[in-house]
Amino acid sequence: LGEGYGDIINVGGAGTVAGLVYRLQTNGNWSLTDKDDEDQIKNMIGVAMGTNSSNHGMLLRGFAQVSQSGQCTKGHKMYMGDTGIITGSVADYSSNDIIRVVGYCLDAGENNSSASIYFNPDNTFIQVA
């Protein structure tokens, strides 16, 4: 997990977990993003490439191995899920959750716990009523 290439920045100095999705906070650090909180999902997000955002970088757009749940179907959209994990299904969204497309599935990993994706977060999102 956390392997990838594309638009990578090395800022923040935050401890990260490779393959999870983080948001850039106003203080310049990164924190895990979550579909349950609009403030955590609507701004700049990136995939951690290693254990430190300054040393290993954060992928803003490109190809990556990510932690994921749900079904990763080649060519289908991927959505932001809970605590930094990407999901291939919107079926588990409930009231007040935020839906944001974050990329497209290229290949499911073993046991659907990881996936190769094209990470290209959409700048729009909707909130479930």
VEXTORVEX-768449 format. One line per 2 residues: number of its first residue (from 1); for each residue x negated, y negated, z of N, C-alpha, C. Coordinates in pm, 1 decimal. Atoms other than C-alpha are relative to their C-alpha. Layout:
BEGIN
NUM> X Y Z X Y Z X Y Z | ...
! end
This chain:
BEGIN
1> -83.1 119.0 0.0 0.0 0.0 0.0 -86.7 -124.2 0.0 | 72.3 126.0 2.2 -102.3 -358.5 -51.8 -93.7 -14.9 -117.3
3> 83.4 13.3 118.7 -282.6 -287.6 -374.2 78.5 -78.2 -104.1 | -70.0 75.0 101.1 -203.2 -528.3 -650.2 -88.9 -100.8 -68.3
5> 71.0 106.4 70.0 -307.0 -798.9 -889.1 100.9 -98.0 -57.5 | -84.8 107.2 49.3 -168.2 -1125.7 -1012.9 -39.6 -129.4 67.2
7> 23.4 128.2 -66.2 -133.0 -1463.9 -844.9 -16.1 23.6 150.0 | 30.3 -27.5 -140.1 -303.3 -1412.9 -507.0 -65.5 -122.9 61.9
9> 62.0 110.2 -73.2 -382.6 -1683.6 -252.1 -55.6 53.0 132.0 | 65.0 -39.2 -125.4 -606.8 -1655.6 53.2 10.6 -115.4 98.2
11> -23.5 106.6 -97.9 -459.8 -1885.2 320.0 71.7 55.7 121.3 | -80.1 -28.3 -117.3 -317.8 -1872.4 669.1 -69.0 71.0 114.2
13> 71.3 -70.6 -105.2 -551.5 -1642.9 858.9 86.2 89.0 86.7 | -91.5 -80.6 -79.9 -254.5 -1438.3 979.4 -31.4 148.1 -11.3
15> 6.1 -145.4 5.6 -269.6 -1072.2 1071.1 120.7 50.5 -76.3 | -107.8 -49.4 84.9 -62.3 -883.1 814.8 -9.0 151.8 -12.3
17> -3.8 -142.8 31.0 36.5 -530.2 717.9 11.9 12.3 -150.9 | 1.2 -14.8 145.5 -47.8 -435.5 359.6 131.1 59.7 -50.0
19> -120.8 -50.1 63.5 259.1 -387.6 139.8 129.8 -56.3 54.3 | -120.7 64.3 -52.0 501.6 -588.4 353.7 9.6 -142.3 -53.5
21> -25.6 133.4 53.5 659.0 -920.0 249.1 7.9 -99.7 115.1 | 7.0 105.5 -101.0 588.2 -1237.2 448.1 44.3 -132.3 -61.6
23> -34.0 134.6 44.4 704.1 -1598.0 429.9 -105.1 -95.6 53.9 | 92.9 103.1 -44.3 480.2 -1901.1 452.8 76.0 -97.4 88.0
25> -64.0 88.8 -96.1 575.8 -2102.8 760.9 -54.8 -142.1 -13.8 | 42.4 139.5 7.7 547.0 -2480.0 798.1 -133.6 -24.5 69.7
27> 128.9 15.6 -68.1 243.9 -2432.5 1027.9 -115.5 61.0 -79.7 | 103.7 -56.8 85.5 53.7 -2259.9 744.5 -28.8 146.3 23.3
29> 15.6 -143.1 -25.4 76.2 -1908.1 888.7 109.7 78.1 -70.4 | -97.1 -88.9 62.9 266.0 -1610.6 751.9 73.2 79.0 107.4
31> -76.5 -87.5 -88.5 546.4 -1420.6 928.0 90.3 88.5 -85.8 | -85.3 -92.7 74.6 756.4 -1121.6 820.6 130.8 -67.2 -38.9
33> -127.4 54.1 45.3 1061.3 -1211.4 617.8 108.8 104.7 21.9 | -110.8 -88.7 -32.7 1405.1 -1062.6 676.3 127.1 -51.4 -65.9
35> -123.6 38.6 68.8 1734.1 -1062.7 483.9 106.7 -54.3 93.8 | -100.2 42.8 -96.8 1921.8 -1144.2 805.8 -7.0 -148.0 34.8
37> 20.0 139.2 -41.3 1792.9 -1502.1 834.3 -36.0 -85.4 -121.1 | 20.4 86.0 116.5 1825.0 -1767.1 563.7 -134.6 -72.3 5.1
39> 126.5 72.9 -11.4 1526.5 -1962.9 697.5 -121.4 88.7 -26.8 | 112.5 -90.8 20.9 1306.7 -1652.7 669.5 -12.8 48.2 -143.2
41> 2.5 -60.9 133.0 1392.2 -1563.9 311.9 7.9 -99.3 -114.5 | -25.2 92.3 110.7 1462.1 -1880.8 112.5 -125.1 -71.8 -50.7
43> 118.8 74.8 38.8 1108.8 -2023.9 96.9 -104.1 89.7 -66.5 | 106.5 -75.9 64.9 773.0 -1904.9 -41.5 -24.2 131.7 72.0
45> 28.7 -131.4 -56.7 718.6 -1533.6 10.6 -112.7 64.6 -78.7 | 109.6 -70.3 64.7 428.1 -1305.5 -67.9 -20.6 137.9 59.6
47> 32.0 -135.8 -44.9 315.7 -943.2 -41.4 -140.8 0.6 56.8 | 131.6 -9.7 -62.7 27.6 -879.7 198.8 -86.1 102.6 -73.9
49> 93.0 -88.2 68.8 -272.2 -730.6 21.4 -92.1 75.1 96.9 | 83.9 -65.5 -100.3 -439.4 -621.7 346.6 40.2 -43.7 138.9
51> -29.3 26.9 -140.7 -465.0 -692.6 718.3 -21.9 -144.7 42.4 | 20.4 140.7 -33.0 -548.6 -1064.4 700.7 25.6 -84.0 -124.3
53> -40.6 78.1 117.3 -394.3 -1326.1 471.9 -113.1 -83.7 -59.1 | 112.9 77.3 52.4 -716.7 -1529.8 441.4 -104.0 89.7 -65.7
55> 102.7 -89.9 53.1 -948.4 -1234.5 379.9 48.3 83.4 -118.4 | -49.0 -92.5 102.4 -731.8 -1001.4 169.5 98.7 -64.0 -96.7
57> -88.8 74.0 88.0 -477.6 -1245.0 28.4 145.6 40.3 6.6 | -144.0 -18.1 11.4 -106.1 -1272.5 -36.2 37.7 -13.7 -147.1
59> -43.4 -0.1 139.3 40.6 -1184.5 -376.0 128.9 -80.6 -12.3 | -118.1 83.3 21.3 283.5 -1455.9 -488.0 81.2 46.2 -120.9
61> -65.8 -54.5 119.0 360.2 -1297.7 -826.5 -97.2 94.0 -66.9 | 84.3 -97.1 68.4 228.3 -991.1 -1001.9 43.1 141.8 30.5
63> -27.8 -141.9 -16.5 204.7 -615.2 -965.3 -52.2 45.9 135.0 | 39.7 -39.0 -135.3 194.0 -450.5 -622.6 59.5 132.9 41.0
65> -52.8 -114.9 -72.7 240.9 -141.0 -411.1 62.1 -57.1 126.8 | -70.0 57.4 -114.0 500.0 -228.9 -145.8 70.6 107.6 81.7
67> -85.9 -84.0 -84.1 683.9 -71.6 145.7 142.8 -24.2 -44.9 | -136.9 18.0 45.9 1039.8 -6.0 41.2 90.5 108.0 55.4
69> -101.9 -96.7 -38.3 1361.6 168.4 135.4 105.8 0.4 -108.6 | -103.7 -7.5 102.6 1659.4 272.4 -71.7 -53.9 64.0 -126.5
71> 35.8 -63.6 126.0 1640.1 382.6 -431.5 -77.4 -95.7 -89.8 | 78.9 76.5 96.5 1366.4 250.2 -658.7 20.1 66.2 -136.1
73> -27.2 -53.5 133.6 1489.2 306.0 -1014.7 -75.3 -84.1 -101.4 | 83.7 72.0 95.9 1247.4 214.1 -1291.7 81.5 -100.0 -80.4
75> -63.7 106.1 76.2 1340.8 -115.2 -1450.7 109.7 -74.8 74.0 | -107.9 65.0 -74.2 1600.1 -203.9 -1187.1 -53.0 -104.3 96.8
77> 35.1 107.0 -92.8 1600.4 -505.6 -959.5 -31.6 56.6 138.1 | 32.9 -29.6 -139.4 1448.4 -491.6 -611.4 40.0 -122.9 80.7
79> -51.6 107.5 -83.9 1586.1 -699.6 -324.3 -76.7 -5.2 132.1 | 61.0 11.1 -131.8 1453.7 -832.0 6.4 85.5 74.7 99.3
81> -69.7 -76.2 -103.0 1543.7 -605.7 297.0 -34.7 -51.0 138.6 | 29.4 33.2 -139.3 1470.7 -598.0 669.4 -149.1 3.5 28.8
83> 136.6 6.3 -53.7 1141.9 -689.7 841.3 -109.1 30.9 -101.8 | 106.5 -7.2 98.2 925.3 -727.9 533.7 9.4 113.0 -100.2
85> -13.9 -114.8 89.7 1052.2 -419.1 351.9 94.3 -35.7 -114.0 | -80.8 22.4 119.5 1189.7 -436.3 -1.4 94.8 117.6 -17.7
87> -96.7 -106.5 23.9 1501.1 -238.6 -94.4 47.2 -5.0 -144.8 | -51.0 -8.3 135.8 1635.3 -120.9 -427.5 151.1 -2.9 -5.5
89> -144.9 -5.9 -5.1 1995.5 -132.7 -313.7 54.9 -114.1 83.8 | -64.3 103.7 -80.3 2226.1 -407.5 -191.9 113.7 58.7 82.7
91> -112.3 -64.4 -67.9 2468.5 -153.6 -43.3 -2.4 -20.8 150.8 | 8.9 13.7 -144.7 2341.1 -210.0 310.3 8.9 -145.2 47.8
93> -13.9 140.1 -38.8 2403.2 -586.1 311.6 132.0 -18.7 72.6 | -121.5 27.2 -75.5 2654.9 -714.8 563.3 19.9 -151.1 12.2
95> -35.3 140.8 -14.2 2812.6 -1046.4 658.0 -119.2 -83.4 46.9 | 105.6 98.2 -27.2 2567.6 -1341.9 666.0 -139.0 40.5 -48.5
97> 129.7 -37.3 57.2 2281.3 -1143.1 506.1 -25.2 -81.5 -126.1 | 41.1 73.7 118.6 2087.2 -1316.1 230.5 -46.0 99.5 -106.1
99> 40.8 -85.4 111.5 2051.3 -1146.3 -109.0 -94.9 -81.0 -88.0 | 99.2 65.8 85.5 1735.5 -1240.2 -301.4 -72.8 106.1 -80.5
101> 75.1 -89.5 88.0 1590.9 -1058.3 -601.3 -148.1 -34.5 14.1 | 142.9 25.4 -17.5 1216.0 -1016.8 -545.9 -85.1 64.5 -109.2
103> 78.0 -59.8 107.9 1115.8 -815.6 -851.5 71.8 117.8 -62.7 | -53.3 -113.7 74.0 1160.2 -499.7 -1053.9 -82.3 124.8 28.3
105> 65.4 -127.4 -27.7 1081.4 -134.9 -986.8 -73.1 51.1 -124.0 | 76.9 -64.0 106.5 807.6 21.4 -1197.1 -9.1 149.8 22.4
107> 12.8 -141.8 -31.9 773.5 353.4 -1013.6 20.7 21.1 149.5 | -21.6 -31.9 -141.5 896.7 505.8 -687.0 -119.6 76.4 53.5
109> 108.4 -71.4 -65.8 633.7 625.6 -442.7 50.6 128.6 63.2 | -37.3 -123.5 -67.8 636.9 940.6 -233.0 109.0 -25.9 102.1
111> -109.0 6.9 -97.9 955.4 994.4 -29.1 70.4 -135.5 2.3 | -63.9 131.8 8.0 1085.6 653.0 -143.5 -42.4 -93.5 111.9
113> 47.6 90.5 -105.1 873.7 483.8 125.5 -87.9 -110.2 -58.2 | 77.7 102.6 67.7 665.7 288.2 -123.2 41.6 -4.6 -145.9
115> -34.9 15.1 140.5 704.6 161.4 -475.7 -101.3 -89.1 -68.7 | 75.9 92.2 84.3 508.2 4.3 -756.5 102.9 -93.7 -60.7
117> -97.2 96.1 50.4 686.1 -315.2 -849.6 -69.7 -114.9 -72.3 | 39.7 130.1 49.8 655.4 -628.4 -1053.2 63.9 -97.7 96.7
119> -46.9 93.7 -102.0 684.7 -886.3 -772.3 9.9 -137.9 -62.8 | -25.4 131.0 59.5 841.3 -1206.2 -904.5 125.9 -56.5 64.4
121> -117.8 42.7 -74.3 1073.5 -1355.2 -640.7 79.4 -108.6 -70.3 | -90.6 99.6 55.0 1373.5 -1540.6 -776.4 9.4 -115.4 99.7
123> -9.6 116.8 -87.7 1402.6 -1893.2 -637.9 141.3 -24.2 51.6 | -137.1 15.2 -47.5 1776.1 -1852.0 -583.0 36.8 117.2 89.7
125> -48.9 -104.4 -89.2 1965.2 -1650.2 -324.9 146.0 -27.2 29.4 | -138.1 19.9 -42.5 2320.1 -1594.0 -204.4 16.6 59.2 139.0
127> -29.0 -50.0 -133.4 2461.9 -1538.5 142.0 133.5 74.8 -5.9 | -120.8 -81.0 -2.7 2717.9 -1261.6 195.3 99.9 -62.7 95.6
129> -104.7 61.6 -83.6 3046.0 -1397.4 329.9 35.2 89.2 117.3
! end
